[in-house]
Amino acid sequence: MDELLRSAKLAEVLNREGRAATSDAVRTVLDRIRTEINTGSLDATGVQLAVEGIPEAVERELRRGLGFSLQRVINATGVILHTNLGRAPIFPVALEHLREISSGYSNLEFDLERGERGRRDVHVQRLLDRLLGSHSYNKTGEAPNPPHAIVVNNCAAAVLLALNTLADGGEVVVSRGELVEIGGSFRVPEIMAKSGARLREVGTTNRTRISDYEDAITPNTRLLLRVHRSNFAMVGFTEQPSSEQLVELGRKRGIPVMEDLGNGLLVDLTAAGIQGEHGLHDCLAAGIDVVCVSGDKLLGGPQAGVIAGRKELIDRMRANPLFRALRPDKLTYAALEATLLAYVRQDYSAIPALRMIFTPAREIRRRAEAFLLLLQEAGIGAEIVEAESVIGGGTAPDKRLPTFALVVENSAGSAEELQTHLRKQSPPVIARVEHDRLLLDLRTVDPNEEAALVAVLRKAVQS
C-alpha cells in the first residue's frame, strides 16, 4: 500500500482525488487481487498482469466510487417520455431559471411586496389560473366557474391527497376496467387504501355502464372516480360512460367526480396524427370536479402533480396536512414556472417533448440520411429503415408516430452485445433491439448529441 501511494504512477491521482479516497481505492483493488489469487482465478501470468494494471484499476475504482451515479444518457429508443430515462427533458430556459434559483436565495415563501412570509405555490398559481381559467363548466349548463389548481410532487401524490381529502372513511366508486397498475407496481386499490377511502368496484373488466355507477351509490359514497387507462388500450367488446354522463350523475346525487388523467396534455395532438387523447382542458370542460395530472409527461416539465378543479374542493386539499408533506421544492417550482410560461406564450416548440411529438417523419428521415453519412465516414455500417416512435410515459399506449431509424451493423457480435457495449460508453447510449437488429431513432436524440453518438458508436463497434 505505501509503495503504491508513493509511486509516480499514482501521483496525479493522489493530487486530484486526495489521499483518503485513493487509499480506499488501492485497498479495494489489492483485496480483489488477493481474493482472485486465493480462489485460483489467477495464474502466475495473471497475477503479474493484475499487479502491472493496478494504477488503471485504481482509476476505474475511483471513477466508480466517486463518480456520479445519476448521469446523462443519449436516448435513441424513440420513446419520447421514457420513464426509465427520466421522462420529459427540461428545456434550456427552464434550466437557466432553475440554475438561477438554486444557486442562491429566492423568494420561495416570501412576499416581496408586503415584506412578509408568503406561499410557495403562488409562483405557478397565476399561470395555471391563466391557462385553465377559460375552461369552465359550461358544457353542463352551469354558470362559468374558473377552476383552481395546486401542485404536489407527483401525480400519485396528487391522487393520494385528493382521495384522502374528499373520501377518507367513505366509498369511492371505480370501474373494474380502470383498476390499473402503474410503473413500480403501484396499484390504484393500494393508493386508495392508504388514503383511507374504501374501494367500490362496479361493472366488468371490459364493460361498465352509467347505471353500474348509479346502482353502487350509497349514503357513504364520497366520490366517483375515473382512472385514465394510460399504459394499456382496451378494444373489442367494450363500453364506458362518457365524462359528461358521470358529471350528470354526480350533480344529480351531489357527489364530486374525479379523474386521474395523468397525461398533463394541454395542446391538441391531432396535427401529430394522435387522435382521441383527451387532456386537462377536455376534462374541465366536461365538468369533472377534480383532475390529477403529471408535470413530466405531455406537459413537458419537471416531475410534479397538478390538481385542478372546483375551488372549494381544491381549497380543502390545500388545508389538508398532507399537502405540506407532498409539496414540491424550489427546483420543481422553478422548472414548472418556466414550462407554464412557455404555454402562456404559446411557444410549444420550445418544450422538447412536444417538439419531438410534432416533428414529421420526413424531418427524421432527413436527419437520418445526414447521420448515415457521418457513420460511414467513421467506418460504421448502417442502413435506414421505416420504424415507429411511441410517446411513452404511460401516455397514448395504442398510438404510434411514423419515423425512420438507423440499423447499425455489428459483424463482431449480436445486437444485444452491441447494446451492452453502448451502455458502457461515456455518455451511455440506450437504443432498442428488434429482431436482433440495433435501431437508433433520432426522434429522441437532440441534434447537439449527434457528434457524441457517433464517437460512442465507433468505440462500441470496435470493442
C-alpha positions as CSV (number, residue, x, y, z in Angstrom):
1,M,0.0,0.0,0.0
2,D,2.7,2.5,1.0
3,E,4.8,1.7,-2.0
4,L,1.9,2.2,-4.4
5,L,0.9,5.5,-2.8
6,R,4.5,6.8,-3.1
7,S,4.8,5.6,-6.7
8,A,4.9,8.1,-9.6
9,K,2.1,6.3,-11.3
10,L,-0.4,7.3,-8.7
11,A,1.0,10.8,-8.0
12,E,-1.5,12.5,-10.3
13,V,-4.4,10.5,-8.9
14,L,-3.4,11.5,-5.3
15,N,-3.3,15.2,-6.2
16,R,-6.7,15.0,-7.9
17,E,-8.7,12.8,-5.5
18,G,-6.8,13.1,-2.2
19,R,-5.0,10.5,0.0
20,A,-8.1,9.1,1.7
21,A,-10.1,8.3,-1.4
22,T,-7.0,7.0,-3.2
23,S,-6.0,4.8,-0.3
24,D,-9.5,3.3,-0.2
25,A,-9.4,2.6,-3.9
26,V,-5.9,1.0,-3.7
27,R,-7.1,-1.2,-0.7
28,T,-10.2,-2.3,-2.7
29,V,-8.1,-3.3,-5.7
30,L,-5.5,-5.1,-3.6
31,D,-8.2,-7.1,-1.8
32,R,-9.7,-8.0,-5.1
33,I,-6.4,-9.4,-6.4
34,R,-5.8,-11.3,-3.2
35,T,-9.2,-12.9,-3.5
36,E,-8.6,-13.9,-7.1
37,I,-5.2,-15.4,-6.1
38,N,-6.7,-17.4,-3.2
39,T,-9.6,-18.7,-5.3
40,G,-7.2,-19.8,-8.1
41,S,-8.7,-17.4,-10.6
42,L,-5.3,-16.0,-11.5
43,D,-2.2,-18.0,-12.5
44,A,1.3,-16.6,-12.3
45,T,0.9,-14.7,-15.6
46,G,-2.4,-13.3,-14.5
47,V,-1.0,-12.1,-11.2
48,Q,1.8,-10.3,-13.0
49,L,-0.7,-8.6,-15.3
50,A,-3.0,-7.7,-12.4
51,V,-0.2,-6.1,-10.5
52,E,1.0,-4.2,-13.5
53,G,-2.6,-3.0,-14.1
54,I,-3.1,-1.7,-10.5
55,P,-2.8,2.0,-11.4
56,E,-5.5,1.6,-14.1
57,A,-7.6,-0.5,-11.8
58,V,-7.4,2.2,-9.1
59,E,-8.5,4.9,-11.6
60,R,-11.5,2.7,-12.5
61,E,-12.4,2.1,-8.9
62,L,-12.2,5.9,-8.2
63,R,-14.5,6.6,-11.1
64,R,-16.9,4.0,-9.9
65,G,-16.9,5.1,-6.3
66,L,-16.6,8.9,-6.7
67,G,-18.3,9.5,-10.0
68,F,-22.0,10.5,-10.3
69,S,-24.4,7.6,-10.4
70,L,-27.1,9.7,-12.0
71,Q,-25.8,10.7,-15.4
72,R,-27.0,11.9,-18.7
73,V,-27.6,9.3,-21.4
74,I,-28.4,9.5,-25.1
75,N,-31.9,8.2,-25.7
76,A,-32.0,6.7,-29.1
77,T,-35.0,4.4,-28.4
78,G,-37.7,6.6,-30.0
79,V,-39.7,6.5,-26.7
80,I,-40.3,10.2,-26.0
81,L,-41.4,10.1,-22.4
82,H,-39.2,7.2,-21.4
83,T,-40.0,6.6,-17.7
84,N,-36.7,4.8,-17.0
85,L,-34.7,7.6,-18.7
86,G,-36.3,10.5,-16.8
87,R,-39.4,11.2,-19.0
88,A,-39.6,14.8,-20.3
89,P,-36.3,16.6,-20.8
90,I,-36.3,20.2,-19.4
91,F,-35.8,22.9,-22.0
92,P,-33.0,25.5,-21.8
93,V,-35.0,28.4,-20.5
94,A,-36.3,26.3,-17.6
95,L,-32.8,25.0,-16.9
96,E,-31.4,28.6,-16.7
97,H,-34.2,29.6,-14.4
98,L,-33.6,26.6,-12.3
99,R,-29.9,27.3,-12.1
100,E,-30.5,30.9,-11.1
101,I,-33.0,30.0,-8.4
102,S,-30.9,27.1,-7.0
103,S,-27.6,28.8,-6.9
104,G,-28.6,31.4,-4.3
105,Y,-31.5,32.5,-2.2
106,S,-35.0,33.2,-3.6
107,N,-38.4,34.4,-2.6
108,L,-39.8,30.9,-2.5
109,E,-42.0,31.7,0.5
110,F,-41.5,35.5,0.8
111,D,-43.9,38.1,-0.4
112,L,-41.7,40.9,-1.8
113,E,-44.4,43.5,-1.9
114,R,-45.6,43.1,1.7
115,G,-42.2,42.1,3.1
116,E,-43.6,39.0,5.0
117,R,-44.0,35.3,4.6
118,G,-45.8,34.2,1.5
119,R,-46.9,30.9,-0.1
120,R,-44.7,28.9,-2.5
121,D,-47.5,27.9,-4.8
122,V,-48.2,31.5,-5.9
123,H,-45.3,31.3,-8.4
124,V,-47.3,28.9,-10.6
125,Q,-50.8,29.7,-9.5
126,R,-51.2,32.8,-11.7
127,L,-50.0,30.8,-14.7
128,L,-52.3,27.8,-14.0
129,D,-55.2,30.2,-13.5
130,R,-54.5,31.9,-16.8
131,L,-54.1,28.6,-18.7
132,L,-57.1,26.9,-17.2
133,G,-59.4,29.9,-16.5
134,S,-61.2,29.9,-19.8
135,H,-62.2,26.2,-19.4
136,S,-65.2,26.5,-17.1
137,Y,-68.0,24.0,-16.6
138,N,-70.2,25.5,-19.4
139,K,-70.9,22.1,-21.1
140,T,-73.1,21.2,-18.1
141,G,-75.1,24.3,-18.4
142,E,-73.9,25.9,-15.2
143,A,-72.5,29.4,-14.8
144,P,-68.8,29.8,-15.5
145,N,-66.7,28.7,-12.6
146,P,-63.0,29.1,-13.3
147,P,-61.0,26.1,-12.0
148,H,-58.3,26.4,-9.4
149,A,-55.1,24.3,-9.1
150,I,-52.4,23.3,-6.7
151,V,-49.1,21.4,-7.2
152,V,-47.6,18.5,-5.3
153,N,-44.5,16.3,-6.0
154,N,-46.0,13.8,-8.5
155,C,-49.3,12.5,-9.8
156,A,-49.6,9.6,-7.4
157,A,-49.2,12.1,-4.6
158,A,-52.0,14.2,-6.2
159,V,-54.3,11.2,-6.3
160,L,-53.5,10.3,-2.7
161,L,-54.1,13.9,-1.5
162,A,-57.4,14.2,-3.4
163,L,-58.7,10.8,-2.2
164,N,-57.7,11.5,1.4
165,T,-59.3,14.9,1.4
166,L,-62.5,14.0,-0.3
167,A,-63.2,10.4,0.6
168,D,-61.4,9.5,3.9
169,G,-63.7,7.0,5.6
170,G,-66.1,6.8,2.7
171,E,-66.5,4.9,-0.5
172,V,-65.1,5.7,-4.0
173,V,-66.9,4.1,-7.0
174,V,-64.5,2.9,-9.7
175,S,-64.9,0.7,-12.8
176,R,-63.2,-2.7,-12.7
177,G,-61.7,-1.9,-16.0
178,E,-59.8,1.1,-14.5
179,L,-58.1,-0.6,-11.6
180,V,-54.7,-0.2,-13.2
181,E,-51.2,-0.8,-12.1
182,I,-48.6,1.8,-13.0
183,G,-44.8,1.6,-13.0
184,G,-43.1,0.4,-9.9
185,S,-46.1,-1.9,-9.0
186,F,-48.2,0.9,-7.7
187,R,-51.9,-0.1,-7.9
188,V,-55.0,2.1,-7.7
189,P,-56.6,0.0,-5.0
190,E,-53.4,0.2,-2.8
191,I,-53.2,4.0,-3.2
192,M,-56.9,4.2,-2.3
193,A,-56.4,2.1,0.8
194,K,-53.5,4.3,2.0
195,S,-55.8,7.4,1.5
196,G,-58.3,6.0,4.0
197,A,-61.0,5.6,1.3
198,R,-62.8,2.3,0.5
199,L,-62.9,1.0,-3.0
200,R,-66.3,0.1,-4.5
201,E,-65.8,-1.7,-7.8
202,V,-68.5,-1.6,-10.4
203,G,-69.1,-3.2,-13.9
204,T,-66.8,-5.7,-15.5
205,T,-63.3,-5.6,-16.9
206,N,-64.4,-4.6,-20.4
207,R,-67.9,-3.1,-19.9
208,T,-69.1,-0.6,-17.3
209,R,-72.4,1.4,-17.8
210,I,-73.5,4.6,-16.1
211,S,-76.2,2.5,-14.4
212,D,-73.5,0.5,-12.7
213,Y,-72.2,3.7,-11.0
214,E,-75.7,4.8,-10.0
215,D,-76.6,1.4,-8.5
216,A,-73.4,1.4,-6.4
217,I,-74.1,4.8,-4.8
218,T,-74.9,4.6,-1.1
219,P,-75.2,7.3,1.7
220,N,-71.5,6.6,2.3
221,T,-70.4,7.3,-1.3
222,R,-67.9,10.2,-1.3
223,L,-66.5,10.2,-4.9
224,L,-67.0,8.9,-8.4
225,L,-63.5,8.2,-9.8
226,R,-62.4,7.7,-13.4
227,V,-58.8,6.4,-13.9
228,H,-57.3,7.0,-17.4
229,R,-56.1,3.8,-19.0
230,S,-52.7,5.3,-19.5
231,N,-50.5,2.3,-20.1
232,F,-52.8,-0.1,-22.0
233,A,-55.6,0.0,-24.5
234,M,-58.9,-1.9,-24.4
235,V,-60.5,-2.8,-27.7
236,G,-63.3,-5.0,-28.9
237,F,-66.5,-5.6,-26.8
238,T,-66.1,-2.6,-24.5
239,E,-68.3,0.1,-23.0
240,Q,-67.6,3.1,-20.8
241,P,-69.8,6.0,-19.8
242,S,-68.7,9.4,-21.1
243,S,-67.3,12.1,-18.8
244,E,-70.5,14.1,-19.3
245,Q,-72.6,11.1,-18.1
246,L,-70.5,10.8,-15.0
247,V,-70.7,14.5,-14.3
248,E,-74.5,14.5,-14.8
249,L,-74.8,11.6,-12.3
250,G,-72.6,13.3,-9.8
251,R,-74.5,16.5,-10.0
252,K,-77.8,14.7,-9.6
253,R,-76.6,12.8,-6.5
254,G,-74.4,15.6,-5.0
255,I,-71.2,13.6,-5.4
256,P,-67.9,15.0,-6.8
257,V,-66.4,13.4,-9.9
258,M,-62.6,13.0,-10.1
259,E,-60.4,11.8,-12.9
260,D,-56.8,10.5,-12.6
261,L,-55.9,11.7,-16.0
262,G,-52.1,11.5,-15.7
263,N,-51.0,12.7,-19.1
264,G,-50.9,16.5,-18.5
265,L,-51.9,17.3,-22.0
266,L,-52.6,21.0,-22.7
267,V,-52.4,21.1,-26.5
268,D,-54.2,19.3,-29.4
269,L,-52.1,16.4,-30.8
270,T,-54.2,15.9,-33.9
271,A,-51.6,17.6,-36.1
272,A,-49.1,14.9,-35.0
273,G,-51.6,12.2,-36.0
274,I,-52.6,11.4,-32.4
275,Q,-56.4,11.1,-32.3
276,G,-58.6,10.6,-29.2
277,E,-56.2,11.6,-26.5
278,H,-58.1,13.9,-24.2
279,G,-56.4,16.3,-22.0
280,L,-56.8,18.5,-18.9
281,H,-58.9,21.1,-20.8
282,D,-61.3,18.4,-22.1
283,C,-61.8,17.1,-18.5
284,L,-62.6,20.5,-17.1
285,A,-64.8,21.5,-20.0
286,A,-66.8,18.3,-19.4
287,G,-67.4,19.4,-15.8
288,I,-65.1,17.0,-14.0
289,D,-64.7,18.4,-10.5
290,V,-61.1,17.3,-9.8
291,V,-58.4,16.3,-12.3
292,C,-55.0,15.0,-11.4
293,V,-52.1,15.2,-14.0
294,S,-48.3,14.7,-14.1
295,G,-45.9,17.5,-14.8
296,D,-43.3,15.4,-16.6
297,K,-45.5,13.7,-19.2
298,L,-47.2,15.6,-22.0
299,L,-46.9,18.8,-20.0
300,G,-43.2,18.5,-20.7
301,G,-41.9,19.9,-17.4
302,P,-40.4,18.5,-14.2
303,Q,-41.8,15.7,-12.1
304,A,-44.9,17.2,-10.3
305,G,-48.6,16.5,-9.8
306,V,-51.1,19.2,-10.7
307,I,-54.6,19.0,-9.2
308,A,-57.1,21.2,-10.9
309,G,-60.9,21.7,-10.4
310,R,-63.6,23.3,-8.3
311,K,-62.2,26.0,-6.0
312,E,-63.9,24.7,-2.8
313,L,-62.5,21.2,-3.3
314,I,-59.0,22.5,-4.1
315,D,-59.1,24.7,-1.0
316,R,-59.9,21.7,1.1
317,M,-56.9,19.9,-0.3
318,R,-54.7,22.9,0.4
319,A,-55.8,22.8,4.0
320,N,-55.0,19.1,4.4
321,P,-51.8,18.5,6.4
322,L,-50.8,16.0,3.7
323,F,-50.4,18.9,1.3
324,R,-47.3,20.2,3.1
325,A,-45.9,16.7,3.2
326,L,-46.3,16.3,-0.5
327,R,-45.3,19.8,-1.7
328,P,-42.5,20.3,-4.3
329,D,-39.2,22.1,-3.6
330,K,-37.9,25.3,-5.2
331,L,-36.2,23.4,-8.1
332,T,-39.5,21.9,-9.2
333,Y,-41.3,25.3,-8.9
334,A,-38.6,27.0,-10.9
335,A,-38.7,24.5,-13.8
336,L,-42.5,24.3,-13.7
337,E,-42.9,28.0,-13.8
338,A,-40.7,28.3,-16.9
339,T,-42.6,25.5,-18.6
340,L,-46.0,27.0,-17.9
341,L,-44.7,30.4,-19.2
342,A,-43.9,28.7,-22.5
343,Y,-47.5,27.6,-22.7
344,V,-48.8,31.1,-21.9
345,R,-46.7,32.4,-24.7
346,Q,-47.9,29.5,-26.9
347,D,-44.2,28.7,-27.6
348,Y,-44.9,25.0,-27.7
349,S,-41.8,24.2,-29.9
350,A,-39.6,25.3,-27.0
351,I,-40.8,22.2,-25.0
352,P,-38.6,19.2,-26.1
353,A,-41.3,16.6,-25.6
354,L,-43.8,18.4,-27.7
355,R,-41.2,19.3,-30.3
356,M,-40.3,15.6,-30.7
357,I,-44.0,14.6,-31.0
358,F,-44.7,17.2,-33.7
359,T,-41.5,16.5,-35.7
360,P,-42.7,15.0,-39.0
361,A,-41.3,11.7,-40.2
362,R,-39.8,13.4,-43.3
363,E,-37.6,15.6,-41.0
364,I,-36.5,12.5,-39.1
365,R,-35.5,10.9,-42.4
366,R,-33.5,14.0,-43.4
367,R,-31.6,13.8,-40.2
368,A,-31.1,10.0,-40.5
369,E,-29.6,10.5,-44.0
370,A,-27.2,13.1,-42.8
371,F,-26.3,10.9,-39.8
372,L,-25.8,7.9,-42.0
373,L,-23.0,9.8,-43.8
374,L,-21.3,10.6,-40.5
375,L,-21.4,6.9,-39.6
376,Q,-20.0,5.9,-43.0
377,E,-17.1,8.4,-42.6
378,A,-16.4,6.8,-39.2
379,G,-16.3,3.3,-40.8
380,I,-19.6,2.2,-39.3
381,G,-22.0,0.3,-41.5
382,A,-25.7,1.2,-41.2
383,E,-28.9,1.4,-43.2
384,I,-32.1,3.5,-42.8
385,V,-35.4,1.6,-42.2
386,E,-39.0,2.7,-41.6
387,A,-40.0,2.4,-37.9
388,E,-42.3,3.7,-35.3
389,S,-41.8,6.0,-32.3
390,V,-44.0,6.0,-29.2
391,I,-44.9,8.7,-26.8
392,G,-44.4,6.5,-23.7
393,G,-44.7,7.5,-20.1
394,G,-48.0,5.7,-19.8
395,T,-49.5,8.0,-22.4
396,A,-51.4,7.1,-25.6
397,P,-50.4,3.4,-25.4
398,D,-52.0,2.4,-28.7
399,K,-50.7,5.4,-30.7
400,R,-47.6,5.3,-32.9
401,L,-45.6,8.0,-34.7
402,P,-44.0,7.1,-38.1
403,T,-40.3,7.5,-38.1
404,F,-37.1,6.4,-39.7
405,A,-34.4,4.5,-37.8
406,L,-30.8,3.5,-38.4
407,V,-29.9,-0.1,-38.2
408,V,-26.2,-0.4,-37.1
409,E,-24.2,-3.3,-38.4
410,N,-22.1,-5.3,-35.9
411,S,-20.3,-8.1,-37.6
412,A,-18.4,-8.9,-34.3
413,G,-21.4,-9.9,-32.3
414,S,-25.2,-9.7,-31.7
415,A,-27.3,-6.7,-31.4
416,E,-27.7,-7.3,-27.7
417,E,-23.9,-7.4,-27.3
418,L,-23.6,-4.1,-29.1
419,Q,-26.3,-2.6,-26.9
420,T,-24.3,-3.7,-23.8
421,H,-21.2,-2.0,-25.2
422,L,-23.2,1.2,-25.9
423,R,-24.4,1.3,-22.3
424,K,-20.8,1.1,-21.0
425,Q,-19.6,4.1,-23.0
426,S,-19.5,7.8,-21.9
427,P,-22.1,9.0,-22.4
428,P,-24.1,5.8,-22.3
429,V,-26.4,5.3,-25.3
430,I,-29.7,3.5,-24.9
431,A,-31.0,2.2,-28.2
432,R,-33.6,-0.5,-29.0
433,V,-33.3,-4.0,-30.3
434,E,-35.8,-5.6,-32.7
435,H,-35.4,-8.9,-34.4
436,D,-31.7,-9.0,-33.5
437,R,-31.1,-5.6,-35.0
438,L,-30.0,-2.5,-33.1
439,L,-32.1,0.5,-34.1
440,L,-31.3,4.2,-33.4
441,D,-34.3,6.5,-33.6
442,L,-33.1,10.1,-33.9
443,R,-36.6,11.5,-32.9
444,T,-35.4,11.3,-29.3
445,V,-31.8,12.3,-30.0
446,D,-31.0,16.0,-29.6
447,P,-29.1,17.3,-32.7
448,N,-26.4,18.5,-30.3
449,E,-25.8,14.9,-29.2
450,E,-25.1,13.5,-32.7
451,A,-21.3,14.0,-32.6
452,A,-21.1,12.3,-29.2
453,L,-23.3,9.5,-30.5
454,V,-21.0,8.8,-33.5
455,A,-18.0,8.7,-31.2
456,V,-19.7,6.3,-28.8
457,L,-20.8,4.1,-31.7
458,R,-17.2,4.0,-33.0
459,K,-15.9,2.8,-29.7
460,A,-18.7,0.3,-29.2
461,V,-18.4,-1.3,-32.6
462,Q,-14.6,-1.6,-32.2
463,S,-14.9,-3.2,-28.7
